[in-house]
Amino acid sequence: MYRDNRGGGGGYDRGPREMHKVTCAECGKETEVPFKPDGTRPVYCRDCYQKRKPKRF
């Protein structure tokens, strides 16, 4: 079987992700996310998301 030396995982190439501009629900900063928000849940910038996410043990 032929192997690709690009590394990574998954076994498929999706190309660049479509980014969507949003305003952070916590600090109000404009940011981009790799998904289309549906408006039912708050969206956070990277910094605010890191502060909110639960700690892993």
Secondary structure, DSSP 4 states (H G I P E B T S, - for coil): -----S--SSS----SPP-EEEE-TTT--EEEESS---SSS----HHHHHHHSPPP-
